[in-house]
């Protein structure tokens, strides 16, 4: 889409070939840099983004699901193993570092296991950078995602887990909710449906996510992770984008403090 303009009660779009399309309703599903969102909404703060470098390596690995933290980094490095390949990467809230510094941290993460040695020389050429929505609670709560003739879904709406970065399930869920509102002939109702989803599944991470990376919290967690099996299980579940009931979270924290 090369051009987007409001025309009466609808919109006019122009593609790269110069062809013009007139539409009555506009759904912004173009990801984090959504032109539709920029047209109707306030811009997000730098701290509402998660900046990542990642690489999909086309070989299986014997390494387990791994998260690694670095002092001063409001983020983490990860390894997500698969059957025929595995993903590895590093991310930080608000793009704290210049590209060279960020790559150096990524390379440091690869030093953790000899199995990753062959990847290190290719990292700077093959790793891909991505911006992911990681909205703070105040931004998430205030986000406008619908009116009578436009709506935002998926990453364009900010519907992504603020710590794990997971967004694909919410792209599908928000699209389904918008379809539900359109089928009912009430597109403006999508705003309430969207917030209900976010409140139930994303608001918690938006609240505790920014605190999770503070040096004091990470220092405390590091100690508990070394001595508590419950701490490891709870942190892995939260970083993996799961939504344990509050009772389980509080129970896990209690066991963590007691060293179980």
C-alpha contacts under 8 A as a table, 3 or more apart, distances in Angstrom:
res1	aa1	res2	aa2	distance
1	X	4	X	7.39
1	X	13	X	6.82
1	X	14	X	5.91
1	X	15	X	4.52
1	X	16	X	6.35
2	X	13	X	7.61
2	X	14	X	5.61
2	X	15	X	5.19
2	X	16	X	5.64
3	X	12	X	7.97
3	X	13	X	5.61
3	X	14	X	4.96
3	X	15	X	6.95
4	X	11	X	7.09
4	X	12	X	5.87
4	X	13	X	4.73
4	X	14	X	6.64
5	X	11	X	5.64
5	X	12	X	5.31
5	X	13	X	6.66
6	X	9	X	7.44
6	X	10	X	6.04
6	X	11	X	4.41
6	X	12	X	6.28
7	X	10	X	5.22
7	X	11	X	4.82
7	X	12	X	6.12
8	X	11	X	7.36
9	X	24	X	6.88
9	X	149	X	7.54
10	X	22	X	7.29
10	X	23	X	5.75
10	X	24	X	4.32
10	X	25	X	6.34
10	X	149	X	6.92
11	X	22	X	5.84
11	X	23	X	5.37
11	X	24	X	6.34
11	X	25	X	7.42
11	X	26	X	7.35
12	X	20	X	6.76
12	X	21	X	5.65
12	X	22	X	4.61
12	X	23	X	6.38
13	X	20	X	5.57
13	X	21	X	5.11
13	X	22	X	6.44
13	X	23	X	7.86
14	X	17	X	7.94
14	X	18	X	5.79
14	X	19	X	5.52
14	X	20	X	4.42
14	X	21	X	6.30
15	X	18	X	5.38
15	X	19	X	5.59
15	X	20	X	6.70
16	X	19	X	7.43
23	X	26	X	7.00
24	X	149	X	6.64
25	X	149	X	4.65
25	X	150	X	5.50
26	X	36	X	7.95
26	X	149	X	6.30
26	X	150	X	4.54
26	X	151	X	6.49
27	X	36	X	7.75
27	X	150	X	5.61
27	X	151	X	4.90
27	X	152	X	5.70
27	X	153	X	7.28
28	X	34	X	6.49
28	X	35	X	7.54
28	X	36	X	5.29
28	X	37	X	6.90
28	X	150	X	7.56
28	X	151	X	6.07
28	X	152	X	4.58
28	X	153	X	6.28
28	X	156	X	6.50
29	X	34	X	7.05
29	X	152	X	6.24
29	X	153	X	5.45
29	X	154	X	6.39
29	X	155	X	7.43
29	X	156	X	5.84
30	X	33	X	6.82
30	X	34	X	4.95
30	X	35	X	7.49
30	X	155	X	7.82
30	X	156	X	6.22
31	X	34	X	5.46
31	X	154	X	6.90
31	X	155	X	4.81
31	X	156	X	4.57
32	X	131	X	7.18
32	X	132	X	6.75
32	X	133	X	6.63
32	X	155	X	5.29
32	X	156	X	4.94
32	X	158	X	7.60
33	X	38	X	7.96
33	X	156	X	7.00
34	X	37	X	5.28
34	X	38	X	6.43
34	X	156	X	5.46
35	X	38	X	5.01
35	X	39	X	6.09
36	X	39	X	5.06
36	X	40	X	6.55
36	X	152	X	7.57
37	X	40	X	5.41
37	X	41	X	5.38
37	X	152	X	6.98
37	X	156	X	6.65
37	X	157	X	7.51
38	X	41	X	5.54
38	X	42	X	6.98
38	X	43	X	6.64
41	X	143	X	7.75
41	X	144	X	6.74
44	X	47	X	8.00
44	X	48	X	6.10
44	X	139	X	7.50
45	X	48	X	5.33
45	X	49	X	7.54
46	X	49	X	5.84
46	X	94	X	5.07
46	X	95	X	7.71
47	X	50	X	7.73
47	X	93	X	6.01
47	X	94	X	4.42
47	X	134	X	7.81
47	X	135	X	7.70
47	X	136	X	7.74
48	X	93	X	7.34
48	X	94	X	6.84
48	X	133	X	6.27
48	X	134	X	4.97
48	X	135	X	4.38
48	X	136	X	5.96
48	X	139	X	7.67
49	X	93	X	5.90
49	X	94	X	5.58
49	X	95	X	7.85
49	X	131	X	6.40
49	X	132	X	5.70
49	X	133	X	4.85
49	X	134	X	4.90
49	X	135	X	6.73
50	X	91	X	6.36
50	X	92	X	5.50
50	X	93	X	4.42
50	X	94	X	6.01
50	X	95	X	7.04
50	X	131	X	5.75
50	X	132	X	4.98
50	X	133	X	6.10
50	X	134	X	5.61
50	X	165	X	7.52
51	X	91	X	5.37
51	X	92	X	5.36
51	X	93	X	6.16
51	X	94	X	6.61
51	X	95	X	5.37
51	X	129	X	7.33
51	X	130	X	6.04
51	X	131	X	4.80
51	X	132	X	6.44
52	X	89	X	6.98
52	X	90	X	5.59
52	X	91	X	4.05
52	X	92	X	6.53
52	X	129	X	5.48
52	X	130	X	5.20
52	X	131	X	6.31
52	X	132	X	7.64
53	X	89	X	5.42
53	X	90	X	5.45
53	X	91	X	6.38
53	X	103	X	7.95
53	X	106	X	7.96
53	X	127	X	6.07
53	X	128	X	5.49
53	X	129	X	4.44
53	X	130	X	6.46
54	X	87	X	7.10
54	X	88	X	5.69
54	X	89	X	3.91
54	X	90	X	6.43
54	X	127	X	5.31
54	X	128	X	5.45
54	X	129	X	6.51
54	X	130	X	7.95
55	X	87	X	5.80
55	X	88	X	5.54
55	X	89	X	6.14
55	X	123	X	7.79
55	X	126	X	6.81
55	X	127	X	4.84
55	X	128	X	6.36
56	X	85	X	6.91
56	X	86	X	5.82
56	X	87	X	4.52
56	X	88	X	6.59
57	X	85	X	5.58
57	X	86	X	5.47
57	X	87	X	6.23
57	X	88	X	7.79
58	X	84	X	6.65
58	X	85	X	4.51
58	X	86	X	6.87
59	X	84	X	5.53
59	X	85	X	4.40
59	X	86	X	6.78
60	X	81	X	7.22
60	X	82	X	6.45
60	X	83	X	5.79
60	X	84	X	4.68
60	X	85	X	4.59
60	X	86	X	6.25
61	X	81	X	6.38
61	X	82	X	7.57
61	X	85	X	7.20
61	X	86	X	6.79
62	X	81	X	7.96
63	X	66	X	7.77
63	X	79	X	7.90
63	X	81	X	6.96
64	X	79	X	7.54
64	X	80	X	7.61
64	X	81	X	6.55
65	X	78	X	7.59
65	X	79	X	5.64
65	X	80	X	5.24
65	X	81	X	6.11
66	X	78	X	5.37
66	X	79	X	4.97
66	X	80	X	6.87
67	X	76	X	6.46
67	X	77	X	5.65
67	X	78	X	4.52
67	X	79	X	6.71
67	X	236	X	7.82
68	X	76	X	5.51
68	X	77	X	4.99
68	X	78	X	6.26
68	X	109	X	7.38
69	X	73	X	7.29
69	X	75	X	7.01
69	X	76	X	4.80
69	X	77	X	6.45
70	X	73	X	5.48
70	X	75	X	7.96
70	X	76	X	6.88
71	X	215	X	7.02
72	X	215	X	6.74
73	X	76	X	7.10
73	X	92	X	6.49
73	X	96	X	7.59
73	X	213	X	7.21
74	X	92	X	5.22
74	X	93	X	5.64
74	X	96	X	7.86
74	X	210	X	7.99
74	X	213	X	4.75
74	X	214	X	7.01
75	X	90	X	7.48
75	X	91	X	5.37
75	X	92	X	4.16
75	X	93	X	6.16
75	X	213	X	6.35
76	X	90	X	5.72
76	X	91	X	5.74
76	X	92	X	6.79
77	X	88	X	7.47
77	X	89	X	5.57
77	X	90	X	4.00
77	X	91	X	6.43
77	X	106	X	7.22
77	X	109	X	6.75
78	X	87	X	7.94
78	X	88	X	5.45
78	X	89	X	5.46
78	X	90	X	6.23
79	X	86	X	7.06
79	X	87	X	5.73
79	X	88	X	4.41
79	X	89	X	6.84
80	X	86	X	5.66
80	X	87	X	5.04
80	X	88	X	6.26
81	X	85	X	6.81
81	X	86	X	4.40
81	X	87	X	6.42
82	X	85	X	5.18
82	X	86	X	4.99
82	X	87	X	7.80
83	X	86	X	7.71
89	X	106	X	7.04
90	X	106	X	6.11
92	X	95	X	5.86
92	X	96	X	6.70
93	X	96	X	6.99
93	X	134	X	7.53
95	X	98	X	7.67
97	X	100	X	7.95
97	X	101	X	5.87
97	X	102	X	5.78
98	X	101	X	5.45
98	X	102	X	6.22
99	X	102	X	5.07
99	X	103	X	6.13
100	X	103	X	5.19
100	X	104	X	6.26
101	X	104	X	5.03
101	X	105	X	6.43
102	X	105	X	5.19
102	X	106	X	6.28
103	X	106	X	4.88
103	X	107	X	6.12
103	X	124	X	7.03
104	X	107	X	5.07
104	X	108	X	6.17
105	X	108	X	4.92
105	X	109	X	6.30
106	X	109	X	5.11
106	X	110	X	6.62
107	X	110	X	5.10
107	X	111	X	6.68
107	X	120	X	6.20
107	X	123	X	7.67
108	X	111	X	5.23
108	X	112	X	7.37
109	X	112	X	5.77
110	X	113	X	6.47
110	X	116	X	5.65
110	X	117	X	6.84
110	X	119	X	7.90
110	X	120	X	6.70
111	X	114	X	6.97
111	X	116	X	7.20
111	X	117	X	7.05
112	X	116	X	7.93
113	X	116	X	5.77
113	X	117	X	7.35
114	X	117	X	5.27
115	X	118	X	7.32
116	X	119	X	5.55
116	X	120	X	6.96
117	X	120	X	5.60
117	X	121	X	7.98
118	X	121	X	6.68
118	X	122	X	7.82
119	X	122	X	5.55
119	X	123	X	6.12
120	X	123	X	5.19
121	X	124	X	7.49
122	X	125	X	5.62
122	X	126	X	6.04
123	X	126	X	5.37
123	X	127	X	5.49
124	X	127	X	5.91
132	X	155	X	7.57
132	X	160	X	7.92
132	X	165	X	6.37
133	X	155	X	6.38
133	X	158	X	5.58
133	X	159	X	7.48
133	X	160	X	6.08
133	X	161	X	7.88
133	X	162	X	6.97
133	X	165	X	7.16
134	X	158	X	7.40
134	X	160	X	6.65
134	X	161	X	6.57
134	X	162	X	3.99
134	X	163	X	6.88
134	X	165	X	6.82
134	X	206	X	7.32
135	X	138	X	7.96
135	X	139	X	5.85
135	X	140	X	5.66
135	X	158	X	6.53
135	X	160	X	7.94
135	X	162	X	5.96
135	X	206	X	6.10
136	X	139	X	5.40
136	X	140	X	6.14
136	X	162	X	7.36
136	X	206	X	4.76
136	X	207	X	6.48
136	X	209	X	7.71
136	X	210	X	7.21
137	X	140	X	5.03
137	X	141	X	5.97
137	X	203	X	6.16
137	X	206	X	4.68
137	X	207	X	5.26
138	X	141	X	5.24
138	X	142	X	6.23
139	X	142	X	5.27
139	X	143	X	5.96
140	X	143	X	5.28
140	X	158	X	7.01
140	X	198	X	7.98
140	X	203	X	7.56
140	X	206	X	7.58
141	X	195	X	7.51
143	X	157	X	7.53
143	X	158	X	7.90
144	X	191	X	7.11
145	X	151	X	5.33
145	X	152	X	5.02
145	X	153	X	7.58
145	X	157	X	6.01
145	X	190	X	7.78
145	X	191	X	5.84
145	X	194	X	7.85
146	X	149	X	7.76
146	X	150	X	5.68
146	X	151	X	4.14
146	X	152	X	6.48
146	X	187	X	7.20
146	X	188	X	5.72
146	X	189	X	7.96
146	X	190	X	6.38
146	X	191	X	5.50
147	X	150	X	5.44
147	X	151	X	6.42
147	X	187	X	6.89
147	X	188	X	5.00
148	X	186	X	7.75
148	X	187	X	5.77
148	X	188	X	5.29
149	X	187	X	7.47
151	X	178	X	7.78
151	X	187	X	7.91
151	X	190	X	7.90
152	X	156	X	5.82
152	X	157	X	4.96
153	X	156	X	5.73
153	X	157	X	5.06
153	X	159	X	7.49
153	X	171	X	6.19
153	X	174	X	5.41
153	X	175	X	5.87
153	X	178	X	7.75
154	X	157	X	5.54
154	X	158	X	6.65
154	X	159	X	5.47
154	X	160	X	7.38
154	X	167	X	6.89
154	X	168	X	7.47
154	X	170	X	5.79
154	X	171	X	3.70
154	X	172	X	7.24
154	X	174	X	6.12
154	X	175	X	7.24
155	X	158	X	4.86
155	X	159	X	5.54
155	X	160	X	6.35
155	X	167	X	6.58
155	X	171	X	6.77
156	X	159	X	7.59
159	X	167	X	6.70
159	X	170	X	5.91
159	X	171	X	7.26
159	X	174	X	7.84
159	X	198	X	6.94
159	X	202	X	7.52
160	X	165	X	6.04
160	X	166	X	5.63
160	X	167	X	4.41
160	X	168	X	7.97
160	X	170	X	6.37
160	X	202	X	7.09
161	X	164	X	5.62
161	X	165	X	4.94
161	X	166	X	5.21
161	X	167	X	6.51
161	X	202	X	5.74
161	X	205	X	6.52
161	X	206	X	7.51
161	X	241	X	6.54
162	X	165	X	5.72
162	X	202	X	7.30
162	X	205	X	5.52
162	X	206	X	5.38
162	X	209	X	6.16
163	X	205	X	6.29
163	X	206	X	7.78
163	X	209	X	5.64
163	X	239	X	6.20
163	X	241	X	7.48
164	X	238	X	7.67
164	X	239	X	4.97
164	X	240	X	5.72
164	X	241	X	5.35
165	X	241	X	7.86
166	X	169	X	7.35
166	X	241	X	6.55
167	X	170	X	5.30
167	X	171	X	6.17
168	X	171	X	5.04
168	X	172	X	6.50
169	X	172	X	5.32
169	X	173	X	6.18
170	X	173	X	4.78
170	X	174	X	5.76
171	X	174	X	5.44
171	X	175	X	6.10
172	X	175	X	5.19
172	X	176	X	6.21
173	X	176	X	5.10
173	X	177	X	6.26
174	X	177	X	4.98
174	X	178	X	6.15
174	X	194	X	6.50
175	X	178	X	5.17
175	X	179	X	6.20
176	X	179	X	5.06
176	X	180	X	6.20
177	X	180	X	4.97
177	X	181	X	6.34
177	X	190	X	6.53
177	X	193	X	6.51
177	X	194	X	7.05
178	X	181	X	5.09
178	X	182	X	6.13
178	X	187	X	7.05
178	X	190	X	5.59
179	X	182	X	5.09
179	X	183	X	5.96
180	X	183	X	5.19
180	X	184	X	6.34
181	X	184	X	5.16
181	X	185	X	6.37
181	X	186	X	5.30
181	X	187	X	4.93
181	X	188	X	7.47
181	X	189	X	6.00
181	X	190	X	5.57
182	X	185	X	4.92
182	X	186	X	5.77
182	X	187	X	4.99
183	X	186	X	7.63
184	X	187	X	7.77
186	X	189	X	5.63
186	X	190	X	7.74
187	X	190	X	5.64
188	X	191	X	6.16
189	X	192	X	5.63
189	X	193	X	6.57
190	X	193	X	4.94
190	X	194	X	5.86
191	X	194	X	5.17
191	X	195	X	6.26
192	X	195	X	5.17
192	X	196	X	6.17
193	X	196	X	5.17
193	X	197	X	6.44
194	X	197	X	5.28
194	X	198	X	6.28
195	X	198	X	4.89
195	X	199	X	5.84
196	X	199	X	5.12
196	X	200	X	6.19
197	X	200	X	5.29
197	X	201	X	6.04
197	X	202	X	7.54
198	X	201	X	5.27
198	X	202	X	4.70
198	X	203	X	5.76
199	X	202	X	5.95
199	X	203	X	4.89
199	X	204	X	7.61
200	X	203	X	6.78
201	X	204	X	7.09
201	X	243	X	6.67
202	X	205	X	5.61
202	X	206	X	6.28
203	X	206	X	4.91
203	X	207	X	6.16
204	X	207	X	5.16
204	X	208	X	6.28
204	X	209	X	7.97
205	X	208	X	5.27
205	X	209	X	5.03
206	X	209	X	5.39
206	X	210	X	7.29
207	X	210	X	6.96
207	X	211	X	7.84
208	X	211	X	5.29
208	X	212	X	6.07
209	X	212	X	5.12
209	X	213	X	7.36
210	X	213	X	6.28
210	X	214	X	7.51
211	X	214	X	5.50
211	X	217	X	7.28
212	X	217	X	6.19
212	X	218	X	6.89
213	X	217	X	6.67
213	X	218	X	6.02
214	X	217	X	5.37
214	X	218	X	6.13
215	X	218	X	5.13
215	X	219	X	5.87
216	X	219	X	5.14
216	X	220	X	6.17
217	X	220	X	5.14
217	X	221	X	6.03
218	X	221	X	4.95
218	X	222	X	5.92
219	X	222	X	5.19
219	X	223	X	6.60
220	X	223	X	5.47
220	X	224	X	6.53
221	X	224	X	5.05
221	X	225	X	5.85
221	X	231	X	7.84
222	X	225	X	5.11
222	X	226	X	6.42
223	X	226	X	5.45
223	X	227	X	6.82
224	X	227	X	5.31
224	X	228	X	5.48
224	X	231	X	6.31
224	X	256	X	6.28
224	X	257	X	7.33
224	X	259	X	7.01
225	X	228	X	5.39
225	X	229	X	7.10
225	X	231	X	5.41
225	X	232	X	5.45
227	X	259	X	6.10
227	X	260	X	7.72
228	X	231	X	5.22
228	X	232	X	6.65
228	X	255	X	7.82
228	X	256	X	5.73
228	X	259	X	4.92
228	X	260	X	5.15
229	X	232	X	5.23
229	X	233	X	6.36
229	X	256	X	7.81
229	X	259	X	7.94
229	X	260	X	6.20
230	X	233	X	5.18
230	X	234	X	6.09
230	X	252	X	5.88
230	X	253	X	7.95
230	X	255	X	6.30
230	X	256	X	5.80
230	X	260	X	6.09
231	X	234	X	5.21
231	X	235	X	6.10
231	X	252	X	6.68
231	X	253	X	7.13
231	X	255	X	7.65
231	X	256	X	5.14
232	X	235	X	5.36
232	X	236	X	6.10
233	X	236	X	5.29
233	X	237	X	6.17
234	X	237	X	5.20
234	X	238	X	6.23
234	X	249	X	7.23
234	X	252	X	6.36
235	X	238	X	5.15
235	X	239	X	6.02
236	X	239	X	5.18
236	X	240	X	5.90
237	X	240	X	5.11
237	X	241	X	6.59
237	X	242	X	5.43
237	X	243	X	7.80
237	X	244	X	7.75
238	X	241	X	5.37
238	X	242	X	5.45
238	X	243	X	6.89
238	X	244	X	7.75
239	X	242	X	7.41
244	X	248	X	6.07
244	X	249	X	6.43
245	X	248	X	5.36
245	X	249	X	6.51
246	X	249	X	4.97
246	X	250	X	6.14
247	X	250	X	5.28
247	X	251	X	6.01
248	X	251	X	4.96
248	X	252	X	5.93
249	X	252	X	5.05
249	X	253	X	6.16
250	X	253	X	5.04
250	X	254	X	6.14
251	X	254	X	5.11
251	X	255	X	6.25
252	X	255	X	5.14
252	X	256	X	5.99
253	X	256	X	4.86
253	X	257	X	6.22
254	X	257	X	5.21
254	X	258	X	6.35
255	X	258	X	5.02
255	X	259	X	6.04
255	X	260	X	5.17
256	X	259	X	5.05
256	X	260	X	5.97
257	X	260	X	7.86
